[in-house]
Amino acid sequence: MLDYVRRILDARVYDVALQTPLDAMVRLGQRLGRPVLLKREDLQPVFSFKIRGAYNRIARLSDEAKAAGVICASAGNHAQGVALSARKLGIEATIVMPVTTPSIKIDAVRYWGGKVVLHGDTFDEAHGHARQLEREQALTFVHPYDDADVIAGQGTVGVEILHSHPGPIEAIFVPIGGGGLAAGIASYVKFLRPETRVIGVEPVDAASMKAAIEAGERVVLDRVGLFADGVAVRQAGEETFRLCRQLLDDVLVADTDAMCAAIKDIFEDVRVLAEPAGALSLAGLKAYALANPERRGALVAVNSGANMNFDRLRHVAERAEVGEAREILLAVTIPERPGSYRRFIQVLGSRIVTEFNYRFAGGSQAHVFVGLKLADAKREKPAIIAELHGLGYGVLDISADETAKLHVRYMVGGRAPALVDELILRCEFPERPGALLRFLDGIGSDWNITLFHYRNHGADYGRVLVGVQVPPADRARFEGRMASLGYPYEDESANEAYRLFLRG
């Protein structure tokens, strides 16, 4: 640990990086009943902490290595950090990015002078190509996290936190992708203030560090979710795992709704739009505070970045209320007869309705998709559901149902009573020109497509809900076809929201 403390104190970052403030989140602090502070790494020139580690690594290269140039693989913040650092030092930088990278990130790298090479659909493919170019052109590869100089550069965030808040800090929450930022901050903070807890936070669908610590060795996740693309890492770094395993007090996980709620919290307090990975640590902080209401110590979250695509804001806004436990989504079964629709509206009374989807479907029952805004859904939800049950309504809580939130809510009313052998799949595929056609071509024309819902969320991946008519005898062949596509998918044929609103 002492070696890293020396490296951190000797890190060369301030030729390009700013000493960012530690801002009080007054509104959130009042809600949680304790001081909440936000480390504003979104204020860096590249809107991310990544500039620190990248510059410290590149600045320490030999003159010969600088003359040859540097290369990295990245779909976002590290790419911009390397490009700006190289320009500052007069070095040529090659940045390999997946073809699926949104244009806003490609344009940002080019703005800072980086030579962009687009290769592959995934980070792993881009990384492999970058290592190949490294060998062929004798370039220096700048790793995004698993490098001592990069870790030391990121560790300067910890130095600034302790300088900005000389009083006691109960816990510091740090987002984890590969683990460079967490390893750097923990190395410094645990040396100077061992009583301060340093807690990593990962997305629940990309928790590679948590899995490694629990297993006692690095593991490779089968796949990772892409909502928080800045921390979507399948395997923690070797050196970062060693440090995080030794120094972190805990690793928490947060889901998409919690991150969206944290993005909203940051906006309401400091008027900045954090990217999902940037708000990840605050989502963990909130969960920790709610789980430890008896404690009153100061809590710090690192807002690691603000490289947010504007098109993603609609998705964030939709999910924030549920993530804050201020909205519930319910599927309510009402009698299909005159007056029952009006009676149900009367039951809702003065509650704020955020969404209401209904369409006549025939038969004796109708299903309503309804969203309600509440002061505290976690407290009020059981009472509302009990009240509706008491009045004879069938109620299904779908607040946590991804298929319902991503797709079904936009499709209520479409039914096919005579349809048989329908499979419902929720899929993701790289968002690039022709990707949707490739997806459909991959399924082929052997089976009838019975349902299709796609919505662009301004991310580097697309989400599809697809229905396919597949006889039981042909299921194995169909599953083989889906596996050959290589796109992650979930079978949602038994999903309750689908059963209520879309199935015949």
PyMOL commands that set and color helices and strands:
alter all, ss='L'
color gray80, all
select helices_A, chain A and resi 2-9+26-32+41-43+50-59+63-68+77-89+103-111+123-137+148-164+180-192+208-215+229-231+238-247+256-270+276-291+310-323+340-348+377-390+402-406+408-410+435-443+472-485+496-501
alter helices_A, ss='H'
color red, helices_A
select strands_A, chain A and resi 22-24+36-40+70-73+93-97+115-118+140-141+171-175+197-203+250-254+299-303+327-335+352-357+365-373+394-397+422-430+448-455+461-469+489-491
alter strands_A, ss='S'
color yellow, strands_A
deselect
rebuild
show_as cartoon
